[in-house]
C-alpha cells in the first residue's frame, strides 16, 4: 500500500489561515487602541474650523446673512452677534477670524470705521475685518483699509460678491470694488488739473492776466507787446513767470490749464 505524505509546503499552506487570523486580531487590537487618538484629532479639526463672525445690530439682516452664508460657505462656522461688545464677551475665540462688520447710514458707518475697527483689532489683532455698509464713499473705503480693514463691500452689491470677498480675504487678500478705485482715481486726476486753475486768479497779477488773455487769442509776443504798450521782452518775462506759477511746461499748456478760469469769467 502506498501512503502519500503531505510535503512541507502543504502543511504551511494549511497553517496560513491561522496565522492570518492571529495577524488580523493583532491589527484590529492595534486599530482599536489608535481609534481614540483619531477621534481626538477629528475633534481638534472641527474645533479649528475657520469662523465668520457677523456683527449687525439689525436682527432680520443679521439672521438672513447668517443663513445665506451658512448655505454658501459650509467650510466656515458662522457666528452672529448684535454688537462688538457681545462678540468680545463670547467665550470662544478662533485664530485669524473673519469678521463682517455691518453698518447702515453714514453716522453708523463712520462709527464702524473708527471706534468699531479699533475695538475689534485691539481685542484680536489678527482679525480680518470686512466692512459692509450702504454708504458707497470711495474715500471712506480707502480709509477703512488704511485703518486695518481687509475689505469693504457696499450693500448695493449682491451676495456672490460678499462670498467672493470672504474667500479672497481668507487666503490673505484685500477686497474693494473696482468701481470705487476708478472713482478715486477719477476724482484725484481732475483735482490735480483744477488745482492750478483755482490758484491762477490768486497767483497772477492783473497785468499777467491781461497778457494771458491775449495769449489765449493766439497773438504772438510782438502783437501782445504792441497792444499793451510794453516791450516784447517784458511780454516774454510775464509768460515765463506765469508758466512757473501755474507749473506749465509751455505756452500751450499754460493756455489749457487756465481755460476754465476765463470761462468762468
C-alpha positions, 0 to 999 in steps of 0.5 A, a space after each residue: 500500500 502506498 501512503 502519500 505524505 503531505 510535503 512541507 509546503 502543504 502543511 504551511 499552506 494549511 497553517 496560513 489561515 491561522 496565522 492570518 487570523 492571529 495577524 488580523 486580531 493583532 491589527 484590529 487590537 492595534 486599530 482599536 487602541 489608535 481609534 481614540 487618538 483619531 477621534 481626538 484629532 477629528 475633534 481638534 479639526 472641527 474645533 479649528 474650523 475657520 469662523 465668520 463672525 457677523 456683527 449687525 445690530 439689525 436682527 432680520 439682516 443679521 439672521 438672513 446673512 447668517 443663513 445665506 452664508 451658512 448655505 454658501 460657505 459650509 467650510 466656515 462656522 458662522 457666528 452672529 452677534 448684535 454688537 462688538 461688545 457681545 462678540 468680545 464677551 463670547 467665550 470662544 475665540 478662533 485664530 485669524 477670524 473673519 469678521 463682517 462688520 455691518 453698518 447702515 447710514 453714514 453716522 453708523 458707518 463712520 462709527 464702524 470705521 473708527 471706534 468699531 475697527 479699533 475695538 475689534 483689532 485691539 481685542 484680536 489683532 489678527 482679525 480680518 475685518 470686512 466692512 459692509 455698509 450702504 454708504 458707497 464713499 470711495 474715500 471712506 473705503 480707502 480709509 477703512 483699509 488704511 485703518 486695518 480693514 481687509 475689505 469693504 463691500 457696499 450693500 448695493 452689491 449682491 451676495 456672490 460678491 460678499 462670498 467672493 470677498 470672504 474667500 479672497 480675504 481668507 487666503 490673505 487678500 484685500 477686497 474693494 470694488 473696482 468701481 470705487 478705485 476708478 472713482 478715486 482715481 477719477 476724482 484725484 486726476 481732475 483735482 490735480 488739473 483744477 488745482 492750478 486753475 483755482 490758484 491762477 486768479 490768486 497767483 497772477 497779477 492783473 497785468 499777467 492776466 491781461 497778457 494771458 488773455 491775449 495769449 489765449 487769442 493766439 497773438 504772438 509776443 510782438 502783437 501782445 507787446 504792441 497792444 499793451 504798450 510794453 516791450 516784447 521782452 517784458 511780454 516774454 518775462 510775464 509768460 515765463 513767470 506765469 508758466 512757473 506759477 501755474 507749473 506749465 511746461 509751455 505756452 500751450 499748456 499754460 493756455 489749457 490749464 487756465 481755460 476754465 478760469 476765463 470761462 468762468 469769467 
